Amino acid sequence: MSEITYRLVEEKDFPTLLEMYSLLNTFFYQVGYRLPHPDNVGEIWLDSFRRTLGRFSNIFIAEMDGSVVGFMLCRLKRVPAYMGGVIVGELSDMWIDQSARRMGIGDMLSRLALEWMYQQGAHSIEIQVLKDNEASWKLYERMGFQLEFRVGRLLWPEYDQYEKLPRPDAEQSPAE
């Protein structure tokens, strides 16, 4: 079996991450995400945290045989004073290549991100998982996450144009 190594992201990883995020974004739409889908979604995603890397966000990378096979993005934010004003971490995006699934990579990437956010002083950690992504939710339940509140979306008819893509095989869930 190949050795899996973990590290923080480097700029050289960005092209691979853009490809992986595009796959993750497609998966989002397969499990019911219904917001607009920009053409350059990977670049927009990368730009959303690039300048905060190492301070308020981080990406952990999994490598196997010299190739990136997975990533986990985590972020920090301060909640408003009326909610305690504490720093809250967020496990934001994760993708594991099909060839590297069911090897514990999602678990390890999540734990690395959790440890980094703890060291940064995060009071607690949030995760948002699309309702049909059962594999990811099961991973986070095993880690101790508990359902705290539900988020719903009402789309006006003129915006309800985002058809659900065909459901992927169970093997395609990004977190296994």
PyMOL commands that set and color helices and strands:
alter all, ss='L'
color gray80, all
select helices_A, chain A and resi 11-30+41-47+50-52+81-83+98-100+105-119+134-142+157-159+170-172
alter helices_A, ss='H'
color red, helices_A
select strands_A, chain A and resi 4-8+57-64+67-78+87-96+124-127
alter strands_A, ss='S'
color yellow, strands_A
deselect
rebuild
show_as cartoon
